[in-house]
Amino acid sequence: MWKNFPADVVAATGCPALVYSRYGYGKSDKLTQAHGVDYMHREALEVLPEVLDQLGIEAPILIGHSDGASIALIHAGSGRGPLRGVVAMAPHVFVEDITVRSIAEARTTFENTDLAARLGRYHNDVVSTFRGWNDIWLHPEFRDWNIEQHLGGIAVPVLLIQGKDDQYGTRAQVEAIARQVSGPSQTLMLSKCGHLPHVDQRDSAIEAIRNFVSGIKGQEPT
């Protein structure tokens, strides 16, 4: 679903990249049970370190979108391994009313339109993929989900990218991150852009990532 964006980021930055579908997405293994409230923590603290270790990737720059951005931030704040930086596009660090409303609307769209068929081109089991994400975000216990306690541990440079028209979160998300990380941060708010900066404003997102990466390439990992 990212189309040429990862390849274009590679070309713009001169860095190699690992691009992978998390558990339950794309061609990765199908979910065998519902996500718990801690599913992003498990991805950040257990799965991602193992992926990096198995592939011998040291001191990466993590790039994530939405849940993936939150996972990157949790990992960066955990001190589990050296990093060079984090690019977080449309990140979440707490749950807002706008997020819940939009996710509820997405469920209605999934159930009453051809969205399932369209997403089915990209995911082996589109129902479990969608439900795995949608059900946990709408679970009452998830309203208390919050990862701000991890932000203070992030000492590497952080680039925050969010659309001004993001239907899943307000700028309060990136403001909270920029305010609480212990390292340097940059924030880019994109006009005419919703929840998908890599789609709605791909050229601006790639240029921001290029500039960010060029500024930290020579720095020692943290």
Secondary structure, DSSP 8 states (H G I E B T S, - for coil): --TTHHHHHHHHH---------TTSTTS---SS---TTHHHHIIIIIHHHHHHHTT--S-EEEEETHHHHHHHHHHHHTSS--SEEEEES--SB--HHHHHHHHHHHHHHHHSSHHHHHTTT-SSHHHHHHHHHHHHTSGGGGG-B-GGGGGG--S-EEEEEETT-TT--THHHHHHHHH-SS-EEEEEETT--S-HHHHTHHHHHHHHHHHHHHHTTS---
